[in-house]
Amino acid sequence: MKIHVVVPALVASDPDVATLLRQRHDELARRCANALPAGWTWTQPQRRGGLMYSVAQFAEASLRESVLATGVRDGAADAISCRLDVMSIATFRRTLTVDMPLDYAEIGAVGDRVAHEIGPDIKSVCDAVAVALEPVLAPDDSDGLTPGVALWSHRVVELPGAATAPTGGAPVEVLPGLWIADGQTTVDPHRVDVDQVLIALDLATVHWLTIDSLNRKLFARLSGLYDERSGSADTLEDAYLQAVEAAGSVTAVEMMLEDQRQCLPTTARTIYTAYAEQWNLGQLRAALTRRANDIVDHDARRVEYLHAKQAQLTSNLLLVLTLATLLPAVLAVVDFVTGRESLGVHDDVRIVVAAGAGAFVLAVIVAVRRMRPKLPKPAPAKE
């Protein structure tokens, strides 16, 4: 029985996804190649180039471009491999061979033991890559997962001739000879290509961690929307532009994840879909998009409200200036109406002039008041 123990780890806690996506793949790979720790044999993936013999070959080459480096630990009793993804996620794998069959709990204990044993290798690789990519990682101050440590282990168990679902972990049959359970995948290598399973597992793990990291950032931003902050237009507009940039990063990540999924071979894509369903990847992606849009809408309304409020203040100032401008005319009319001895004007004419001047002043005031913009009404609560 062979057991492939897959252990993911973060190179950096909640890296700036937008910054990573703007970097050239070649530049990131070069930085990693110059900083990867000794004791490993590292390989940089080949870029696409030249004529491809088929769509499948083109898709495979496209998928490789999401990998910065792959490595194998030199001199290890059991082979330890590492896959560094462009999203600064490292996936480690150790393959064990056991002579006796193990049950679900015993295999889980093997995974925990392997994750503990390769802990120093995980930390050395993640620390070295984090130093190399520090100028472009730009981690923020949000509370994220701890980098450089094993996050969990998933066991891929090769069980030749397996005809029934294994016990434990609520297994779900994906293909004949392939069952996915909580933390464990059981596969009959005679009916399902194990490499396809491992490819799908690696990609699903990277996607889950990428979406989880973005969701954590957006949730922290949503939680702080009602904090007391400066009410200046510059501050709110900066917040709005940051929200738009975050939404753009979410869209870019969504496109990248979908492109990578489409580049998987047919069997691996089917297995990836099974992992995505079990790990609620679709719901997480929907929540990610919804949160990004909610933040943009909220900040846009705040900016709109502030601008309308500032326009109201300007209108009030205009009203005051208008009244100050009309005050001499009002005083002149009052003097005209009351100065009967100095002016030989009939009383009826005085009344008409006074009424006309009063109507003019009132019309100007009403016109200025109508120029005041209305504050936007709050959006109705969503059911």
ZIMONOR-V500519 format. One line per field, one symbol per residue. ss: DSSP state (~ for helix, > for strand, _ for the rest). A space follows every 10 residues. Layout:
ss->???
This chain:
ss->_>>>>>>>>> ______~~~~ ~~__~~~~~~ ~~~______> >>>_______ ____~~~~~~ ~~~~__>>>> >>>______> >>>>>___>> >>>>>>>___ ___~~~~~~~ ~~~~~~~_~~ ~~~~~~~~~~ ~~_~~~~___ __________ _>>>>>>>__ __________ _>>>>__>>> >__>>>>___ ___~~~~~~~ ~~~~~~~~~~ ~~~~~~~~~~ ~~~_______ __~~~~~~~~ ~~~~~~~~~~ ~~~~~~~~~~ ~~~__~~~~~ ~~~~~~~~__ ~~~~~~~~~~ ~~~~~~~~~~ ~~~~~~~~~~ ~~~~~~~~~~ ~~~~~~~~~~ ~~~~~~~~__ ______~~~~ ~~~~~~~~~~ ~~~~~~~~~~ __________ ___
